[in-house]
Amino acid sequence: MSADTLPARRVDVGGFGLSVAEAGAGRPTVLLHGGGPGCTAWTDFRAVVPRLAVGRRLILVDLAQYGASDGPAIEGTPADFHATSLLALLDALGIAEADFVCQSLGGLAALTLAARAPERTRRLVVTGSQPVPAPPGVGSDLGLGLRARAEYYGGDGPSPAKMRALLEALEWHDPARLPDATVALRHAAATTPMALGLLAEPARRGTPGDLTAVLPEVTAPVLLLWGAHDPFAGPDYALSLTARLPRADLAVLGGTAHHPAEERPAAYARAVAAFLDGDPS
């Protein structure tokens, strides 16, 4: 199973299309990527797909404005927009209820969907998301992602070297373990005509939102699966989220930063599988 052999198709979700790839068979499990430059479902989860596909129908979704999906203008907050398109996707695929495994931006969309349509959401795994401002004394940098994006695209423009620098500084705890293939895939996805076109129209990305009122409505079990060295928001921030979510637990993976699914795929997959297959009570 590789980037060259995992087929994708376009699914219409009401006026635009999402790129969807599938692997495995069994309980529907939707994989949602983060919001960094070049993030796609495959770039974020390719290391864990073979491990998670056993007994599950994995559905890898490129959110609107990412990867091979269309790039419509986002009206309102990205979380609301993506949640609406994901509900339409579940309908189009004939899926009544699904698990969600999410990185960063994907977690915001899935949490919003879970609050809006609890009957469609069985369990959620959320990594590296920042749905609310941090409480006093808790480490979180909501502006870090925007600064990293500006650095990557600014100056002389994006390059593989700048992508490697971004990933080494913010997304991987051990830069020596960062594969060249990950750098190449992320840079390629970050420099498509759609991705570059959005630079000239930043308003098309929507308006940042705050999910403070949303989180108490998420009744599904949630596993916050965090990197111990995440520079965007550390485990103390994730712990603060457990007080806002009715049924949330926290697990921390040492030796990882913002993308533990890529940096420690075996440990990440074990934690995800244990949560999705176990008793959440």
N, C-alpha and C positions, 0 to 999 in steps of 0.2 A: 504494500500500500504506500504510494508516494504521491508527490504533488502532480506527477505526470499521469497517474493512473486512477485517481479518485475523480470520477466524473461529476460535473455540476450541470444543473439545468436552471432555467429561468422560470420563476413562478410569479404570476401576476397577483398583486395584492391590492388592486383597485387603483389603476392609473399608472402604476410603475411596477417594475419587476425586481424581485430579490433573487440572488444567486444562491442555490441550495445544492449541497452535495450530501450523499448518504452513505453510511457504512453499517454493516451488521444487521441484526434482526432481533426483535423483541420489544421491550417497553420503549416508547418514544422518548428520546432524550435530546433536547435542543442545546447545541453548543453556540454560545454568543461571545464574540471577541471584544477586545478593548478598543479604545478610541485613539491610540497613538498613531503617528504616521506609518502607513503601510500595514496596519493591523487588518487581518481577515480571519475568518474562522479557521482556515487551514494553517496560516502562519502561527496562530496562537495555540492551536491544539493538535497539530500534526504528530507531536511526540507521544501523545496519550491516546490517539484514536485507536491504534491496534489493541491497546490494553482495555479500553472502555467499550469496544464494539462487541465484546463477548456477551451475549444475552441482551443486547440493547440495539435498538434502531437509532443510531446516531444521526442527527440532522444538523449539519454544519451550515449556518446561515451567515452570509455577508449582509450586514445591515445596510440600509440605504446610505449612499455616498461612500461606501467602502467596497474594496475588492471588485468583483465582477457584477455587483448590483447596480441598478440605476441610481442617478444622483439628483432626485427631486429636491426642490427647496423645502427645508424643514420649517414648518409654521409652529410657533410655540416652543416648548422645550423638547430637546431630543428624546428624553425619557418617554414623554407622552406620545410623540410621533412614532418612535420605534415600537412601543407597546401596541399601538393601534395596528401597525403593519404586521406585527407578529401574530396578533389575534386573527387577522385576515389570512395569514399564512397557515395557521393551524386549521382554519376552516377549509382552505384550499386543499390541504393535504388530508382532510378527513380525520384529524386528530382531536379527540374529545378532551384528553388530559395528557400532560407531558411533564417530565422532569426537565430542569434547566441547569446547565453548568455554564457559568458566566465569568468573564474577565472584565473588570473595570466598567467601561461604558455599557457592556452587555448586562451587567448586574443592575444598573439603573433601569434599563428597559424591562428586565424580568421582574424586578420588585414592583414596578408600576403595574405591569400586567397582572401579577399575583394579587395585588390589592383590588384591581378593577374587576378581575374575573377569577375569583378563587377556585371556582369549579374546574378551571382549565389547568391549574397548577398543582402538581402533586408534591414535589420537593424542589428546593433550590440550593445550588452551591454557588457562592459568590466570593470572588477573589479580587482584592485591590480596588473595590468600588468606594466612592466617596459621595454617598447620597445626601449627606447633611453636613453643615459646618461642624467643626470639632468643638467639643466643650472646652472650657478653660483648662489649661494645663495638659491637654492631649495633643500629641504631635500630628499635624496634618498640614499639607501645603496645597490648597485648591488651585493655586495659580501655576504650579510647577509644570503641568502638562502644556499649558499655553506657552510658557517660556521655552520649553523644549521644542515645541513645534516651530516657534519663531526662529530658534537657533538653527534648526535643521534646514528650513526653507530659506533662511535669510542669507545675507552676504553674497557669496558667489553662487548660491543656489544649492539644492540637495546633491549629495554625492554618497557613494558607498562608504567612504571614510567617515563622513558625518553621521551616517546611520549607525555605523559601528560605535562611534563615540557616544551617541545617544543611548544605545542599548547597554554599553558597558557602564555608563555612569548611572543609569536610572532603572534598568529593567533586569539586569543580571548581577548577582552578588559576586560571582567569580568570573571575571572577564575571560580567563583562560579557557573556560568551558563553552564560550559562545561560538556556535558553529558558523562557518563562512556561509553555509546555505541559508541560515536564518537571516543574516545580514542582506544577502542577495534578494531573498524573497520579499523582505520588508521594504527594501529600497525600490524594487520593481513595482510593488503595489502602491508605494507612496508617490510614484512619478508617472502614473497613468494620465492620459489627457483629462479625465474627470477629476482626479485628485489635484492636478495642477490648476485646472480651471476654477476650482473652489477657492483658491488663494486670492483671486481677484474679486470674489464676492463672499466675504466672510459672513455676511448676514444670512446667507443661505444655510448656514449651519444651525440656525435656531438660537434660542435664548436660554442660557443656563438656568436651571431650576433648583429647587430645594424640596426634597422629599420628606421633610419633617412630618407633615400631615399624612403622608402615604404609609410610612413604615408601620404604624400601629394597626393598619388594616391588612397587613400581610399575615394571614393565618396559617399558611403552609409552613412546614418545618424548613429551617434555613441553616445551612452549614457555612459559616464564614471561614474560608480556608485561606490562610494568610501567609505571606512571606515574612520571615522574621526581620528582614532588613529592608522592607518596602520604604523607599524614600518619599513616596507620595502621601502615605498614611500608614503609620506603624501598627503593630498589634494592639497598642493601647487604644488607638482609634477604633479598631475592629471590636475590641472588648466593649467600648462605649455603645456600639450598635446593638449589642445583645440586650441592652436595657430598653431599646426602642422597638425591637422586634418581639412579638409575643412568643415565638417558638424558635429561638436561635441559639446555636452553640458555636464555639470558636475553636479552631485547631490551627496551630502555627507550625510551619515547616522551616526548620533551621537551614542555614546555608542557602537561602533564596531571597530574592528581592521582589520585584513587582510581577514577575512571570514564573511562579513555581511550576506551572504545568510544563514549561519548557526546560527549566533548569534542573528539576528533580521529577521527571515524568513518572517514574515507578512509584515513588512515595505519594505523589499527587493522585495518581490513579487509584492506589490502594485506599486512600482516604475517601475519595469520591465514591468508589464502589461500596465501601463499608457503610457509608451514610445512605446511599440510594437503596441499598439492598437490606439494610438493617431495620431495627425497630426504633423509630425516632422518639418514642415516649420517654 
